[in-house]
Amino acid sequence: MDFVLETVQQLIEKHDNELNTDVLVHSDQGCHYTSNRFVEVLNDYDLRQSMSRRANCWDNAPQESLFGHMKEEIHILPSDTHANIVRKVDDWVDYYNNDRYQWGLAKLSPNEFYQYTKTGVYPLPTEPPATTEKGDDDDID
């Protein structure tokens, strides 16, 4: 439970001035996300909760795709220490957010696409392609 609440707290600390009632916090129906404490934190910041329906994997498809890519791309060895695993995951998350370009995000990394949506300035020297509703399967490899 503490890990889940810490994660939400980090979201709030990093993006407090950008959060509004349009923000969705998506999860499955695990006990962490249905707990009164979790729901109260979201309500305190006027964040909306989106929850997967029981036995419906399509609700979580973007998240499952992200974790599927992470599992394919991070090579954890049985001899890896906890600290080494944490470093590998942190490095991959940094790579994914800043350097891993995706067709569905106008051929930009997630952070570049976020800046593009905020500023309207496309960071590449060509015109932006039309974005699609397709998911993470459209990654540029």
C-alpha positions as CSV (number, residue, x, y, z in Angstrom):
1,M,0.0,0.0,0.0
2,D,2.8,2.4,0.9
3,F,4.4,1.9,-2.5
4,V,1.2,2.8,-4.3
5,L,0.6,5.9,-2.2
6,E,4.3,7.0,-2.6
7,T,3.9,6.7,-6.4
8,V,0.8,8.9,-6.4
9,Q,2.6,11.4,-4.1
10,Q,5.5,11.6,-6.6
11,L,3.0,12.3,-9.4
12,I,1.5,15.1,-7.4
13,E,4.9,16.6,-6.4
14,K,6.2,16.5,-10.0
15,H,3.1,17.6,-11.8
16,D,0.9,19.4,-9.2
17,N,0.4,22.6,-11.3
18,E,-0.5,20.5,-14.4
19,L,-3.0,18.2,-12.7
20,N,-6.7,18.8,-13.2
21,T,-9.9,16.9,-13.3
22,D,-9.1,15.6,-16.8
23,V,-6.3,13.5,-15.3
24,L,-7.1,9.8,-15.1
25,V,-5.3,7.4,-12.7
26,H,-5.8,4.0,-14.3
27,S,-5.4,0.8,-12.4
28,D,-6.8,-2.7,-12.0
29,Q,-9.1,-3.7,-9.2
30,G,-6.4,-4.7,-6.8
31,C,-6.9,-4.0,-3.1
32,H,-4.4,-1.2,-3.2
33,Y,-6.5,0.8,-5.7
34,T,-9.9,0.1,-4.1
35,S,-8.7,1.0,-0.6
36,N,-10.2,4.1,1.1
37,R,-6.8,5.7,1.5
38,F,-6.0,5.5,-2.2
39,V,-9.4,6.9,-3.2
40,E,-9.2,9.7,-0.6
41,V,-5.8,10.8,-2.0
42,L,-7.2,11.0,-5.5
43,N,-10.2,12.8,-4.3
44,D,-8.1,15.3,-2.3
45,Y,-6.4,16.3,-5.6
46,D,-9.5,16.1,-7.8
47,L,-8.0,13.2,-9.8
48,R,-10.3,10.8,-11.5
49,Q,-9.9,7.1,-11.0
50,S,-10.2,4.7,-14.0
51,M,-10.3,1.0,-13.1
52,S,-10.2,-2.1,-15.3
53,R,-13.3,-4.2,-15.4
54,R,-13.1,-7.7,-14.0
55,A,-11.5,-10.1,-16.4
56,N,-11.2,-7.5,-19.2
57,C,-7.6,-7.4,-20.3
58,W,-8.3,-4.7,-23.0
59,D,-8.7,-2.1,-20.3
60,N,-5.1,-2.5,-19.3
61,A,-3.6,-3.0,-22.8
62,P,-1.4,0.1,-22.9
63,Q,0.1,-0.7,-19.5
64,E,0.5,-4.4,-20.3
65,S,2.2,-3.4,-23.6
66,L,4.7,-1.2,-21.7
67,F,5.5,-3.9,-19.2
68,G,5.8,-6.5,-22.0
69,H,8.4,-4.3,-23.8
70,M,10.2,-3.8,-20.5
71,K,10.4,-7.5,-19.9
72,E,11.7,-8.1,-23.4
73,E,14.3,-5.3,-23.3
74,I,15.7,-5.6,-19.8
75,H,18.0,-8.6,-19.2
76,I,18.0,-9.5,-15.6
77,L,20.3,-12.2,-14.5
78,P,19.9,-14.5,-11.5
79,S,23.1,-13.1,-10.2
80,D,21.9,-9.5,-10.3
81,T,21.6,-7.8,-7.0
82,H,18.5,-5.8,-6.0
83,A,20.4,-2.6,-6.5
84,N,21.5,-3.7,-10.0
85,I,17.9,-4.6,-10.9
86,V,16.7,-1.2,-9.7
87,R,19.4,0.5,-11.7
88,K,18.4,-1.5,-14.9
89,V,14.7,-0.6,-14.5
90,D,15.5,3.0,-13.8
91,D,17.7,3.2,-16.9
92,W,15.1,1.6,-19.0
93,V,12.3,3.9,-17.8
94,D,14.6,6.9,-18.6
95,Y,15.3,5.4,-22.1
96,Y,11.6,4.7,-22.7
97,N,10.5,8.1,-21.7
98,N,13.2,10.1,-23.4
99,D,14.7,8.1,-26.3
100,R,12.3,5.4,-27.4
101,Y,10.4,6.9,-30.4
102,Q,6.9,5.7,-31.1
103,W,4.8,6.0,-34.3
104,G,1.6,6.5,-32.3
105,L,3.2,9.6,-30.7
106,A,4.1,11.4,-33.9
107,K,7.4,9.6,-34.1
108,L,8.5,11.1,-30.8
109,S,9.5,9.8,-27.4
110,P,6.8,10.1,-24.7
111,N,8.4,13.1,-23.1
112,E,8.9,14.8,-26.4
113,F,5.3,14.1,-27.4
114,Y,4.2,15.6,-24.0
115,Q,6.1,18.8,-24.7
116,Y,4.8,18.9,-28.3
117,T,1.2,18.7,-27.0
118,K,1.9,21.5,-24.5
119,T,3.7,23.8,-26.8
120,G,2.6,22.9,-30.3
121,V,6.2,23.0,-31.4
122,Y,7.3,19.8,-33.2
123,P,10.9,19.1,-32.2
124,L,12.0,17.2,-35.4
125,P,13.0,19.0,-38.6
126,T,10.0,17.7,-40.6
127,E,6.3,18.1,-40.3
128,P,4.7,15.9,-37.6
129,P,2.9,12.8,-39.0
130,A,-0.7,12.4,-38.2
131,T,-1.0,10.7,-34.9
132,T,-2.9,7.5,-34.6
133,E,-5.1,5.9,-32.0
134,K,-2.8,2.8,-32.2
135,G,-1.0,1.8,-29.1
136,D,2.5,0.9,-28.1
137,D,2.7,-1.8,-30.8
138,D,3.6,1.0,-33.2
139,D,7.0,1.6,-31.6
140,I,9.9,2.5,-33.8
141,D,12.6,0.0,-33.3
